[in-house]
Amino acid sequence: MDPNPTFQADYYVLRLKKGKATPEDRSRTRRQLDELIANEAARPHLCESLTSVLRYEPMSGETAARVLVVLLAGCGKRAKTACLRARLRSAALCLQQLTEPRP
């Protein structure tokens, strides 16, 4: 794996979006993303990449939920503005409403 944190972030964002991944793959990807979020050099690029994925790429609700969980858990608590945190919470509520089964 390339030691450049930007390339690592891009790679693990692709793995996070992968629809057909085993639980082990998802767990490993999540651990790596958590490490990258803790890395001061990688965090801004990673958070921007995850936000961009949600904003511009079509994906299933399950995949969007995984991306949003990483954003809220890692990037959200380190966000510098309350506005970004509020947007992430709002997106989480919208996603929850979209994925809930209808009666």
N, C-alpha and C positions, 0 to 999 in steps of 0.2 A: 504494500500500500504506500502511496506517495505521502511523504511526511508533511506536505503542504496542507494546512488545515482547511483552506478554501476548497481544494480538490476533495478532501475527505468529506467535508460537509455536503458537497454536491453528490458524491457517491452514496452517502447514507440517506439523503433525501430521496434519491431514486429507489433505494431499497425500501424505504418507508412507504413509498407509493405503490410498490409491487403488490398486486392483488392476490396472487397465489403464493403466499409465503407460509412456511410452517410456523407454529408458535415459537419454536427455538430461534428461527431466523428473526422473527419480530422482536424477541427478547434481546438478542444480540445487537440488533440494529438500535433498539432503544437505549441500551447501555452505551453504545458508541456515541449516539446523539447526546446523551447526558454528559459524557466526557467532553464532547466538542462545545456544548453550551458553557461548560465551566472554563473553557479556554478563551481568554480575553481576545486573542487574535481571530478566532473562528466564529465567535458568537454573533457579531453583527451580520456577517455574510449568511450564516445559517438561519438566523431569524428572518432576514430578508427573503431568502430562498423559500422558506416554509410559507411565509405570507404570500409570496408570489404564486406558489402552487395553489393555495386556496383561492386566490383571486382570479387566476387566469386559466387554470387547467380543469377540464372536465374529469370527474372521478366519482366513484360510488360514495354513498353516505358513510360507509364503514371506513373507507380510506381517508375521507375528509375528517372524520372523527379522530383517527390516529394522528393526523397532521396537527389538528387543533389541540389535542392533548399535549403534544410535545411543545407547541407554542405557549400554551397556558402554563404548563409546568416549568418550563425553562426560561423562555424568552419573556413571558408575561411578567414574572415576578422581578425581572431585572429591567423592565421597561422604564425609561426615564420620565415618561409622561403618563398622567392619569388617563389621558385621552386614548392612548394605545391600549391600556389595560381595559378601559370601558368598551372599546371596539372589539377586543378579543372576547370579552364576556358576552357581548351582544351577539357575536357570531356563534358562540357556543350555544346560546339559547335558541337561536334560529335553527341551527343544525339539529339540536335535540328535538325541536318541534317537527322538523322534516322527517326525521328517522323514526319517530314514535308511530306505532301502528294505529291506524284509524279504526274507530268502532264500527 
